[in-house]
């Protein structure tokens, strides 16, 4: 697709990682790319007056070293699924996809993608935590690792690391179907681990078409989720965030039908349900950058610093989805954000 042909036409490489094996592996896979050496990723990623929306069709890739802390406690707007020691990590910053409602647009100053090639540094930090307690870790909240797997190989490395540490469970969340330009081709090529949860965010076709630019089509995600299940991975389906539209009941009813015509709900690991919510600071920045976006400029309610749908809309949507999904999945495996 022509949009992807412009992706990574420029790659910025920190001098300190120019000779790193992962840097070399990534650059070998990129053709017709202009490589620019830089001192620090923030010189490009954090420069002033960037337009994330303007960069969305032509993201640059930045290869860098993470020299600070990489593992953080889970945010209040994120679902912990009942896990006490809930953390997330950042081995990449930003996503190859361009979902209009994504909080990353409010969190980061750039639409470009940063890959921290020193994954071993994150593993070392995590091992120190694992020596103290059991950890539930989300490794792809700030990026979509699956969507760029054939370029980085990070998913394969995370699976291998998790298999070696019995007190670690990870979630890898994605909107990527099978294949794509840099995506994971097939889960059958990976050795399954019952502590590696593959989580697919699924949306109605209308929502995906209007707001989830470049992401895989919903049916492609559903088929990829089935492939992961068939390969022995625990699979989570995330009807989250639910996005309001005029015929939201019809849209989400069709989505549930599509999902469970392909997937056996009794063999799913679990399901996440939640309507759109976002930090007030992030949304303020997103509205400035995307003044014509319907999903960004909806008249949300501000509840304790987080924007969400008015209570009547939020409760109607979430209760509707719980009822629809519970026809296929036991309610004790349906989690809702509170």
C-alpha positions in Angstrom: 0.0 0.0 0.0 1.3 3.4 -0.9 1.0 4.7 2.7 3.5 2.1 3.9 6.0 2.8 1.2 6.8 6.1 2.9 7.3 4.5 6.3 10.9 4.6 7.5 12.3 6.3 4.5 14.6 8.0 7.0 16.2 6.1 9.9 17.9 8.1 12.7 20.6 6.1 14.6 22.2 7.1 17.8 26.0 7.0 17.5 26.1 4.9 20.7 24.1 2.0 19.1 25.4 2.2 15.5 27.4 -1.0 16.0 24.8 -2.8 18.1 23.8 -6.1 16.6 20.1 -5.3 16.6 20.8 -2.0 14.8 22.6 -3.8 12.1 19.9 -6.4 11.8 17.2 -3.8 11.4 19.0 -1.7 8.9 19.8 -4.8 6.8 16.0 -5.3 6.4 15.3 -1.8 5.2 15.8 -0.9 1.6 16.2 2.5 0.0 16.5 4.1 3.4 18.4 7.2 4.3 20.4 6.6 7.5 21.2 9.7 9.6 23.5 9.5 12.6 22.4 11.5 15.7 23.7 12.0 19.3 20.5 11.3 21.1 17.0 10.2 20.1 15.4 13.2 21.9 17.2 15.5 19.4 14.7 14.2 16.8 11.8 12.8 18.8 11.4 15.7 21.2 12.1 18.7 19.0 9.6 21.5 19.1 6.6 22.2 16.8 6.1 18.8 15.4 2.7 17.8 13.9 1.8 14.2 14.8 -1.0 14.2 12.2 1.4 15.4 9.5 3.9 12.7 10.4 1.4 9.9 10.4 1.8 9.0 6.7 5.6 9.2 6.8 6.9 8.0 10.1 10.7 8.1 10.6 12.4 5.3 12.6 14.7 6.1 15.4 17.1 3.5 16.8 18.3 4.3 20.2 19.5 3.2 23.6 17.3 3.4 26.7 19.6 4.5 29.5 16.9 5.2 32.1 14.4 3.1 33.9 12.3 0.9 31.5 9.7 -0.6 33.7 6.8 1.3 35.3 3.8 0.6 37.5 0.6 0.3 35.6 -1.5 3.4 35.0 -5.0 3.8 36.6 -6.7 3.8 33.2 -5.2 0.4 32.3 -6.8 -2.9 33.1 -4.7 -5.0 35.6 -6.9 -8.1 35.2 -6.7 -8.8 39.0 -2.9 -8.9 39.0 -1.4 -7.3 42.1 2.1 -6.5 40.8 1.1 -4.9 37.5 3.8 -3.2 35.4 4.4 -2.1 31.9 7.6 -1.5 30.0 8.8 0.6 27.1 11.1 -1.1 24.6 9.5 1.0 21.8 7.8 4.4 21.8 4.9 5.0 19.4 3.1 2.8 17.0 3.2 2.1 13.3 -0.6 2.4 13.2 -2.4 5.8 13.4 -5.5 5.4 15.5 -7.1 8.8 16.0 -8.1 8.2 19.6 -4.8 6.7 20.7 -3.5 8.3 23.9 0.1 8.1 22.5 -0.8 11.2 20.4 -1.3 13.1 23.6 1.6 11.5 25.5 4.4 11.9 23.0 5.6 15.0 21.1 6.2 13.1 17.9 4.6 10.7 15.5 7.9 9.0 14.7 8.8 5.6 16.1 11.6 4.9 18.6 13.0 1.4 19.0 15.3 0.8 21.9 17.7 -1.7 20.6 19.3 -2.6 24.0 16.6 -5.0 24.9 19.0 -6.7 27.2 19.0 -3.6 29.5 15.2 -4.1 30.0 15.7 -7.8 30.7 18.3 -7.0 33.3 16.1 -4.5 35.0 13.2 -6.9 35.0 15.3 -9.7 36.4 16.1 -7.6 39.4 12.3 -7.1 40.0 11.6 -10.8 39.5 14.1 -11.6 42.2 11.7 -9.9 44.6 8.2 -10.8 43.4 5.9 -12.3 40.8 5.3 -9.8 37.9 2.5 -9.2 35.5 4.0 -7.1 32.7 2.4 -5.5 29.6 5.1 -5.1 27.0 3.2 -3.3 24.3 1.1 -0.5 25.7 3.3 2.2 24.2 3.7 0.5 20.9 2.5 -2.5 18.8 5.3 -5.0 18.9 3.5 -7.5 16.8 3.0 -5.0 14.0 6.7 -4.5 13.6 7.9 -8.0 14.6 9.6 -9.0 11.4 11.8 -5.9 11.6 12.8 -6.1 15.3 12.1 -9.7 16.5 11.2 -8.4 19.9 8.1 -10.6 20.3 10.2 -13.8 19.8 12.7 -12.5 22.4 10.0 -11.7 24.9 8.5 -15.1 24.6 11.9 -16.8 25.1 12.7 -14.6 28.1 9.3 -15.3 29.7 9.7 -19.1 29.3 12.8 -18.9 31.4 11.2 -17.0 34.3 8.3 -18.9 35.9 7.2 -15.9 38.1 6.7 -13.7 35.0 3.5 -13.3 33.0 3.4 -10.9 30.0 0.7 -9.5 27.8 1.4 -8.6 24.2 -1.4 -6.4 22.9 -1.9 -5.7 19.2 -4.2 -4.6 16.4 -2.2 -6.4 13.8 -3.4 -9.2 11.6 -1.2 -11.9 10.1 1.6 -10.6 7.9 1.6 -7.0 6.7 4.7 -5.1 5.9 6.6 -5.7 9.1 4.1 -7.8 11.1 4.1 -11.3 12.6 3.5 -13.7 9.8 1.9 -16.6 11.8 1.8 -17.6 15.5 2.4 -21.2 14.4 6.1 -20.1 13.9 6.4 -19.3 17.6 6.8 -21.7 20.5 3.8 -21.1 22.8 4.0 -20.3 26.5 1.0 -20.3 28.9 2.4 -17.1 30.5 2.5 -15.1 27.3 -1.0 -13.7 26.7 -1.7 -12.5 23.2 -4.2 -9.7 23.4 -6.1 -8.6 20.4 -8.0 -5.2 20.4 -11.1 -5.7 18.2 -13.3 -3.0 16.9 -16.4 -2.8 14.6 -15.6 -2.4 11.0 -17.0 1.2 10.9 -14.9 2.3 13.8 -11.8 0.7 12.3 -12.4 2.3 8.9 -13.0 5.8 10.4 -10.5 6.0 13.2 -7.9 3.1 13.1 -5.8 4.1 10.2 -3.3 1.5 8.8 -4.3 -1.0 11.5 -5.4 -4.5 10.3 -9.0 -5.0 9.4 -11.1 -6.4 12.3 -11.7 -9.7 10.6 -7.9 -10.1 10.0 -7.3 -9.5 13.8 -9.9 -12.1 14.6 -8.3 -14.7 12.3 -4.9 -13.9 13.8 -6.3 -14.4 17.3 -7.6 -17.8 16.3 -4.2 -18.6 14.9 -2.6 -17.8 18.2 -5.2 -19.9 20.1 -4.6 -22.8 17.7 -0.9 -22.4 18.3 -1.4 -22.9 22.1 -1.2 -19.3 23.3 -3.7 -17.9 25.8 -5.6 -15.2 24.0 -7.4 -12.2 25.4 -9.9 -10.2 23.3 -10.2 -6.5 24.1 -13.4 -4.8 23.3 -11.6 -1.7 24.6 -11.9 1.1 23.9 -15.5 1.0 22.8 -16.1 4.1 20.6 -19.5 5.7 20.4 -21.2 6.1 17.0 -24.7 6.6 15.8 -25.7 2.9 15.5 -23.2 1.6 18.1 -25.6 -1.2 19.2 -25.8 -2.6 15.7 -22.0 -2.1 15.1 -21.0 -3.9 18.3 -23.6 -6.6 17.8 -22.1 -7.4 14.4 -18.6 -7.4 15.9 -19.6 -9.9 18.5 -21.2 -12.1 15.9 -18.1 -11.9 13.7 -15.7 -12.7 16.6 -17.6 -15.7 18.0 -18.3 -17.2 14.5 -14.5 -17.7 14.4 -13.5 -18.1 18.0 -14.6 -20.5 20.7 -15.4 -18.3 23.7 -14.9 -21.2 26.1 -11.3 -21.5 25.2 -10.5 -17.8 25.4 -8.2 -16.8 28.2 -10.5 -13.8 29.0 -12.1 -10.7 27.7 -11.6 -7.0 28.4 -14.5 -4.5 28.0 -14.2 -0.7 28.5 -15.4 2.5 26.9 -13.0 5.2 25.7 -11.2 7.2 28.5 -8.2 9.4 28.5 -6.1 11.9 30.6 -7.3 15.5 30.3 -3.8 16.6 29.5 -3.5 14.2 26.6 -6.8 15.0 25.1 -6.1 18.8 25.3 -3.0 18.2 23.2 -4.8 15.9 20.7 -7.6 18.4 20.2 -5.1 21.0 19.2 -3.4 18.7 16.7 -6.6 17.2 15.3 -9.4 19.8 15.4 -11.5 18.0 12.8 -11.5 14.6 14.5 -15.0 13.6 15.7 -13.7 11.0 18.2 -11.2 13.4 19.7 -13.6 16.4 19.9 -16.6 14.5 21.4 -18.1 16.4 24.4 -16.7 14.0 27.0 -17.2 14.4 30.8 -14.2 15.2 32.9 -14.1 12.8 35.9 -11.2 13.3 38.3 -8.8 14.4 35.5 -9.9 11.8 33.0 -12.2 12.4 30.1 -14.9 9.7 29.4 -18.3 9.4 27.9 -21.3 10.8 29.9 -22.5 8.2 32.4 -25.6 7.3 30.5 -23.7 6.6 27.3 -20.8 4.8 29.1 -23.0 2.5 31.2 -25.3 1.7 28.2 -22.4 0.7 26.0 -20.5 -1.3 28.6 -23.5 -3.1 30.0 -24.7 -3.9 26.4 -21.3 -5.4 25.6 -21.0 -7.5 28.8 -24.4 -9.0 28.1 -23.6 -9.7 24.4 -20.2 -11.3 25.2 -21.5 -13.3 28.2 -23.5 -15.3 25.7 -20.2 -16.9 24.7 -17.8 -16.3 27.6 -18.3 -17.0 31.3 -18.8 -13.8 33.2 -15.9 -14.5 35.6 -13.6 -14.2 32.6 -15.0 -10.8 31.5 -13.1 -7.9 33.0 -14.2 -4.3 33.0 -12.3 -1.1 33.7 -13.5 0.7 36.8 
